[in-house]
């Protein structure tokens, strides 16, 4: 059985994207990613995305178009990514070390986790498209 992990690329005016610095596990701590998490049994991917952003960032989001297909994280795990926007609230680092908005020319200023780097490259193409 494949475990589905969802991530939100939250986009703000000026093509800025919200990134989050992992606090745990130790092997990933300090790396940067797009916020999200595992889809719970019986939960839709969109519902999981909304829930994870509420839990991790304290915001409500509106979910937009999907970016790419299935991104392999590890054997048995796939990442599915959507563009999103903050519908209400102000993002806060509740489960991460820090949050950072990155605009064009800054997208690669953080040490991305391996799985998120190709996602950022695809997002950059979508935003410029």
C-alpha positions as CSV (number, residue, x, y, z in Angstrom):
1,X,0.0,0.0,0.0
2,X,1.3,3.4,-0.9
3,X,1.2,6.2,1.7
4,X,0.2,9.5,0.2
5,X,1.7,12.7,1.5
6,X,0.3,16.0,0.4
7,X,2.0,19.4,0.2
8,X,0.7,22.9,-0.3
9,X,2.7,25.5,-2.3
10,X,1.1,28.5,-0.8
11,X,1.5,31.4,-3.3
12,X,1.1,35.1,-2.4
13,X,1.2,38.2,-4.6
14,X,4.5,38.7,-6.4
15,X,4.9,34.9,-7.0
16,X,6.1,34.5,-3.5
17,X,5.9,30.9,-2.1
18,X,5.8,29.9,1.6
19,X,8.5,27.5,2.7
20,X,8.9,25.8,6.1
21,X,12.0,24.6,7.9
22,X,11.7,21.1,9.3
23,X,12.1,20.6,13.1
24,X,12.1,16.8,13.0
25,X,13.0,14.0,12.6
26,X,16.7,14.7,13.2
27,X,17.7,13.4,9.7
28,X,15.5,16.1,8.1
29,X,15.7,18.9,10.7
30,X,16.9,22.2,9.3
31,X,15.9,21.4,5.7
32,X,13.2,23.3,3.9
33,X,10.0,22.0,2.5
34,X,6.5,22.9,1.5
35,X,4.0,22.4,4.4
36,X,1.8,19.3,4.4
37,X,1.6,15.7,5.7
38,X,0.2,12.3,5.4
39,X,-3.4,11.7,4.2
40,X,-5.3,9.9,7.0
41,X,-7.4,6.8,6.2
42,X,-10.8,7.8,4.8
43,X,-9.7,11.4,4.3
44,X,-9.5,13.1,0.8
45,X,-6.3,14.6,-0.3
46,X,-7.8,18.1,-0.4
47,X,-9.2,17.7,3.1
48,X,-5.7,16.5,4.3
49,X,-4.1,19.5,2.8
50,X,-6.5,21.9,4.5
51,X,-6.1,20.1,7.8
52,X,-2.3,20.0,7.7
53,X,-2.1,23.7,6.9
54,X,-4.5,24.5,9.8
55,X,-2.5,22.3,12.2
56,X,1.0,23.4,11.0
57,X,0.5,27.0,10.1
58,X,-2.7,28.1,11.7
59,X,-4.3,29.2,8.4
60,X,-7.2,28.3,6.2
61,X,-6.3,27.7,2.6
62,X,-8.0,27.5,-0.7
63,X,-6.7,24.7,-2.9
64,X,-5.8,25.4,-6.5
65,X,-4.4,23.3,-9.3
66,X,-2.2,20.2,-8.8
67,X,1.5,20.5,-9.7
68,X,3.1,17.5,-11.4
69,X,2.2,13.9,-10.8
70,X,3.3,11.6,-8.0
71,X,6.7,12.6,-6.6
72,X,8.5,9.6,-5.0
73,X,9.6,10.3,-1.4
74,X,10.8,6.9,-0.4
75,X,9.7,3.3,-1.2
76,X,6.0,3.2,-0.5
77,X,5.5,6.9,-0.2
78,X,4.4,9.4,-2.8
79,X,4.1,13.2,-2.6
80,X,1.2,15.0,-4.3
81,X,1.4,18.8,-4.5
82,X,-1.1,21.6,-5.1
83,X,-0.9,25.3,-5.4
84,X,-2.9,27.1,-2.7
85,X,-3.6,30.5,-1.3
86,X,-4.2,31.7,2.3
87,X,-7.9,32.2,2.6
88,X,-7.7,33.4,6.2
89,X,-5.2,33.8,9.0
90,X,-1.5,34.6,9.1
91,X,1.0,31.7,8.7
92,X,2.8,30.8,11.9
93,X,5.5,28.2,12.5
94,X,3.6,25.9,14.9
95,X,5.4,22.6,14.0
96,X,8.4,24.0,12.1
97,X,11.6,25.9,13.1
98,X,10.8,28.8,10.8
99,X,8.7,29.9,7.8
100,X,10.0,32.0,5.0
101,X,8.4,33.6,1.9
102,X,10.6,33.3,-1.2
103,X,10.0,35.4,-4.3
104,X,11.5,35.1,-7.8
105,X,15.2,35.1,-7.6
106,X,15.1,33.7,-4.0
107,X,13.5,30.3,-4.7
108,X,16.8,28.5,-4.2
109,X,18.1,30.5,-1.2
110,X,17.3,27.8,1.2
111,X,18.7,24.2,1.5
112,X,15.6,22.3,0.1
113,X,15.0,18.8,1.2
114,X,15.7,16.4,-1.6
115,X,12.1,15.6,-2.4
116,X,11.1,19.3,-2.4
117,X,13.8,20.6,-4.8
118,X,12.3,19.2,-8.0
119,X,8.9,20.4,-6.8
120,X,10.2,23.9,-6.5
121,X,11.6,23.6,-10.0
122,X,8.2,22.5,-11.3
123,X,6.4,25.3,-9.4
124,X,8.8,27.9,-10.8
125,X,7.8,26.7,-14.3
126,X,4.1,26.9,-13.5
127,X,4.4,30.4,-12.0
128,X,6.4,31.7,-14.9
129,X,4.1,29.9,-17.5
